[in-house]
Amino acid sequence: MTKNIKYIRVQSDKTSFKERKWIIDCWLLQKKLENQKKVLDVGTDHGYLAVYLIEKNLADFAIVSDISKGSLQKATTLIAEKKLGNRIESRLGSGLEVLRQEDMVDHVVIAGMGGNLIASIVLQKKDLLIANNTTLVLQPMQNPEVLRKLLLENEMTIIGERLVKESGKIYQIIKVSPEPSRMEYNRWELEFGKSAFYQSKEQRSLFEKLLQKRIAEIRKIIESIKASDSQDADVLVENYQAEINELIKLLE
């Protein structure tokens, strides 16, 4: 018998539905939801993702939530129009406050927010996520290094990374297990993820583009320093050049 699947997703309305959908495509759909797991969907905005999952028979049941009454009403209206009220539940609330013990979710998707905010949302319900062995699919818009650092410091394990290019921007998707981790990440791995996760030709190409972008940014900083009258210019340039050399090694 197929188990019920519940989705809750955290996202910002700055992320388009197309971009939100590929987050699911990348980690959940391609693995057939890992034997029909339950997933929690918070910050639903218009509710497009939950409706998509139900209509594609990728979920038996969805929970949508949002901190905004207006956004949640839009989702509720869409759900009613699609006649899916018996398969999608709406909840008003912030972050994972909507998560209940009896939900027994297997996956939580949090996307389209800064790394700091995503980390705070995850840690808000850390004990419950651990108790239910909930897998997290996270997509930070900024500060991925902060997110990875806090996850590792709180003994969570990064079990997968994927890069996706959409509308000219490369997004980092991080898959996390609540189980304790002994993994160690250096400075650049915190920022870009471990290269071991990016083995395909496509993934390697995107990874290299991320590194090249960072190198270009550092070179601009070096030029600004050289153009300044700073007494520490030589030392600063040397330090930044050392960073470039480290990144170039990652490209080899």
C-alpha positions as CSV (number, residue, x, y, z in Angstrom):
1,M,0.0,0.0,0.0
2,T,1.3,3.5,-0.8
3,K,2.0,5.5,2.2
4,N,0.6,9.0,2.6
5,I,3.0,11.7,1.6
6,K,2.9,15.1,3.2
7,Y,4.8,18.2,2.0
8,I,5.7,21.3,3.9
9,R,8.1,23.8,2.3
10,V,9.7,27.0,3.4
11,Q,10.5,29.6,0.8
12,S,10.5,33.3,0.0
13,D,8.2,34.8,-2.6
14,K,11.3,36.0,-4.4
15,T,11.8,32.5,-5.7
16,S,9.6,31.7,-8.8
17,F,7.5,28.6,-9.0
18,K,9.7,27.3,-11.8
19,E,12.8,27.7,-9.5
20,R,10.9,26.1,-6.6
21,K,9.8,23.2,-8.7
22,W,13.4,22.2,-9.7
23,I,14.3,22.0,-6.1
24,I,11.9,19.2,-5.8
25,D,12.9,17.8,-9.2
26,C,16.5,17.6,-8.2
27,W,16.2,15.9,-4.9
28,L,12.8,14.3,-4.5
29,L,11.3,13.4,-7.9
30,Q,14.4,11.9,-9.4
31,K,14.6,9.4,-6.6
32,K,10.8,8.9,-6.6
33,L,10.6,10.5,-3.2
34,E,12.7,7.8,-1.7
35,N,9.9,5.3,-1.4
36,Q,7.0,7.7,-0.9
37,K,8.1,9.8,2.1
38,K,6.2,12.5,3.9
39,V,7.4,16.0,3.3
40,L,6.5,19.2,5.0
41,D,5.9,22.5,2.9
42,V,6.0,25.8,4.8
43,G,5.9,29.3,3.3
44,T,3.8,28.2,0.4
45,D,2.7,31.7,-0.8
46,H,0.3,30.8,-3.6
47,G,0.3,27.1,-3.0
48,Y,1.6,26.2,-6.5
49,L,4.1,23.6,-5.3
50,A,1.6,21.6,-3.3
51,V,-0.9,21.6,-6.1
52,Y,1.8,20.6,-8.5
53,L,2.8,17.6,-6.3
54,I,-0.8,16.4,-5.9
55,E,-1.8,16.8,-9.5
56,K,1.3,14.9,-10.7
57,N,0.5,12.2,-8.1
58,L,3.8,12.8,-6.4
59,A,2.1,13.2,-3.1
60,D,-1.0,11.8,-1.5
61,F,-1.4,14.6,0.9
62,A,0.2,18.1,1.4
63,I,0.3,20.6,4.1
64,V,0.8,24.2,3.1
65,S,1.6,27.0,5.5
66,D,2.6,30.7,5.4
67,I,3.2,33.4,8.0
68,S,1.1,35.8,5.8
69,K,-2.7,35.5,6.0
70,G,-3.0,37.0,2.6
71,S,-0.6,34.5,1.0
72,L,-2.2,31.6,2.7
73,Q,-5.6,32.8,1.5
74,K,-4.3,32.8,-2.1
75,A,-3.2,29.2,-1.6
76,T,-6.5,28.2,0.0
77,T,-8.4,29.8,-3.0
78,L,-6.2,27.9,-5.5
79,I,-6.7,24.6,-3.6
80,A,-10.5,25.2,-3.7
81,E,-10.4,26.0,-7.4
82,K,-8.5,22.7,-8.0
83,K,-10.9,20.8,-5.7
84,L,-8.0,19.5,-3.7
85,G,-9.3,20.5,-0.2
86,N,-9.4,16.9,0.8
87,R,-5.7,16.4,0.0
88,I,-4.1,19.7,0.9
89,E,-4.3,21.2,4.4
90,S,-3.5,24.9,5.1
91,R,-1.8,26.1,8.2
92,L,-1.0,29.7,9.3
93,G,2.3,30.0,11.1
94,S,6.0,31.0,11.0
95,G,8.8,28.7,10.0
96,L,8.5,25.2,11.5
97,E,6.1,26.3,14.2
98,V,3.5,24.6,12.1
99,L,5.3,21.2,12.5
100,R,3.6,18.8,14.9
101,Q,4.8,15.6,16.4
102,E,1.9,13.7,14.8
103,D,2.8,14.9,11.3
104,M,5.8,12.4,11.3
105,V,7.3,14.1,8.3
106,D,10.3,12.5,6.5
107,H,11.3,15.6,4.5
108,V,11.3,19.4,4.9
109,V,12.1,21.7,2.0
110,I,13.4,25.2,2.9
111,A,14.3,27.3,-0.1
112,G,14.7,30.9,-1.3
113,M,15.9,32.4,2.0
114,G,19.2,33.5,3.4
115,G,21.4,30.8,5.0
116,N,21.2,32.5,8.4
117,L,17.4,32.4,8.4
118,I,17.2,28.8,7.1
119,A,19.5,27.7,9.9
120,S,17.4,29.4,12.6
121,I,14.3,27.8,11.2
122,V,15.9,24.3,11.2
123,L,17.4,24.7,14.7
124,Q,14.0,25.9,16.0
125,K,12.7,22.3,15.7
126,K,16.0,20.4,15.8
127,D,14.9,17.9,18.4
128,L,11.7,17.0,16.6
129,L,13.5,16.7,13.2
130,I,16.0,14.3,14.9
131,A,13.2,12.3,16.6
132,N,11.4,11.8,13.2
133,N,14.7,11.4,11.3
134,T,13.6,14.1,8.9
135,T,15.6,14.8,5.8
136,L,16.1,18.5,4.9
137,V,16.4,19.9,1.4
138,L,17.8,23.4,1.7
139,Q,18.4,26.1,-0.9
140,P,20.0,29.2,0.6
141,M,20.0,32.4,-1.5
142,Q,22.9,33.9,0.5
143,N,25.4,32.9,3.1
144,P,25.5,29.1,2.4
145,E,28.7,29.0,4.4
146,V,26.8,30.1,7.5
147,L,24.2,27.5,6.9
148,R,26.6,24.7,6.5
149,K,28.7,25.7,9.5
150,L,25.6,25.9,11.8
151,L,24.3,22.5,10.5
152,L,27.7,20.8,11.2
153,E,28.1,22.5,14.6
154,N,24.7,21.1,15.5
155,E,25.8,17.6,14.5
156,M,23.8,17.3,11.3
157,T,25.1,15.5,8.3
158,I,25.3,16.9,4.8
159,I,24.5,13.9,2.6
160,G,24.3,15.5,-0.8
161,E,24.9,18.7,-2.7
162,R,23.6,19.8,-6.1
163,L,24.0,22.9,-8.2
164,V,21.3,24.2,-10.5
165,K,21.5,27.1,-12.9
166,E,18.3,29.1,-13.4
167,S,17.8,32.5,-15.1
168,G,21.6,33.0,-15.2
169,K,22.1,32.3,-11.5
170,I,23.7,29.2,-9.9
171,Y,21.8,27.9,-6.8
172,Q,23.2,25.5,-4.2
173,I,20.9,22.8,-2.9
174,I,22.0,21.0,0.2
175,K,20.5,17.7,1.4
176,V,20.9,17.1,5.2
177,S,20.3,14.3,7.6
178,P,19.6,15.0,11.2
179,E,22.0,12.2,12.2
180,P,25.3,13.2,13.9
181,S,28.1,14.1,11.6
182,R,31.9,13.7,11.9
183,M,32.4,15.4,8.6
184,E,34.9,18.3,8.5
185,Y,34.6,21.2,6.0
186,N,37.3,23.7,5.2
187,R,36.6,27.4,4.5
188,W,35.9,26.9,0.8
189,E,33.8,23.7,1.3
190,L,31.6,25.7,3.7
191,E,31.0,28.3,1.0
192,F,30.7,26.0,-2.1
193,G,30.2,22.5,-0.8
194,K,32.5,19.5,-1.1
195,S,33.6,18.9,-4.7
196,A,33.1,15.1,-4.2
197,F,29.3,15.8,-4.5
198,Y,29.8,17.4,-8.0
199,Q,31.0,14.5,-10.1
200,S,29.0,14.7,-13.2
201,K,30.2,16.9,-16.1
202,E,27.3,19.3,-15.7
203,Q,27.8,19.6,-11.9
204,R,31.6,20.0,-12.3
205,S,31.0,22.8,-14.8
206,L,28.7,24.7,-12.5
207,F,31.1,24.2,-9.6
208,E,33.9,25.6,-11.6
209,K,31.8,28.6,-12.6
210,L,31.1,29.3,-8.9
211,L,34.8,29.2,-8.1
212,Q,35.7,31.4,-11.1
213,K,33.1,34.0,-10.0
214,R,34.6,34.1,-6.5
215,I,38.1,34.5,-8.0
216,A,36.9,37.4,-10.1
217,E,35.4,39.0,-7.1
218,I,38.7,38.7,-5.1
219,R,40.7,40.1,-8.0
220,K,38.5,43.2,-8.0
221,I,39.2,43.6,-4.3
222,I,42.9,43.4,-5.0
223,E,42.7,46.1,-7.7
224,S,40.8,48.3,-5.2
225,I,43.5,47.8,-2.6
226,K,46.3,48.5,-5.0
227,A,44.5,51.8,-6.0
228,S,44.3,52.8,-2.4
229,D,46.9,54.5,-0.1
230,S,46.5,51.8,2.6
231,Q,49.7,51.1,4.5
232,D,48.7,47.5,4.7
233,A,48.1,47.2,1.0
234,D,51.0,44.8,0.3
235,V,49.9,42.4,3.1
236,L,46.3,42.5,2.1
237,V,47.1,41.8,-1.5
238,E,49.3,38.9,-0.5
239,N,46.5,37.4,1.6
240,Y,43.9,37.8,-1.1
241,Q,46.3,36.3,-3.7
242,A,46.7,33.3,-1.4
243,E,43.0,32.8,-1.4
244,I,43.0,32.9,-5.2
245,N,45.7,30.3,-5.3
246,E,43.7,28.1,-3.0
247,L,40.6,28.4,-5.3
248,I,42.7,27.7,-8.4
249,K,43.8,24.5,-6.8
250,L,40.2,23.4,-6.4
251,L,39.8,24.0,-10.2
252,E,42.6,21.6,-11.0
